[in-house]
């Protein structure tokens, strides 16, 4: 079991997220496409999923929809990363059951705070 699973295909962003979340003291695993997310969620049972909307193979929306549809994954908190100014993305993600949002570009503290809240630590 890992604390945080990151689903992000942009290497620079993935590296940054991995670094700040590890520094905050959590165990991290990552995947870079929408197909891999579903398998990793079942296999790793992360406490939180940080999910980018724009992923190859399957969008973050498709992944979120499937996670919420399946009994064994439906309760995993999902923090959705959306691009700045994409209110539509945020609404769609809310409708699909996202637990929280962070808009790119993001502040490191914002991501750490959002993950901490979803992990139940304030």
C-alpha positions, 0 to 999 in steps of 0.5 A: 500500500502506498500513500499517494499514487500520481497519474501524470504524463508530463515528466517535469510535473511528475518529478515535481509532484513526486519530490514535494509529496515525498518531502512531506513524508508520504510514500509515492508511486506513479503511472503515466497513462490512463490504462496504468492508473486503473491497474495500479489503483487495484494493485497498490491500494493508494490512500489518495490518487492524484489524477491529471485530466489529460492522460494518454490512452484514457483521460482522467475523466474516464479513469475517475468514472471507472474508479467510482463505478467499481466497489473496490476502488470507489472510496479512494480520494481522488485529487484532480489536476486541471489546467488553469481556466478550465471551469468545465473540467472542474464541473465534469470532475465534480460530477464524476466524484472528484474529492478535490482539485488543484489547478496547474500551475499550482503552488507546492503548498497547495498540493501538499495541503490538498493531499493532507486534507484527503488523507484526513490530516487537516 
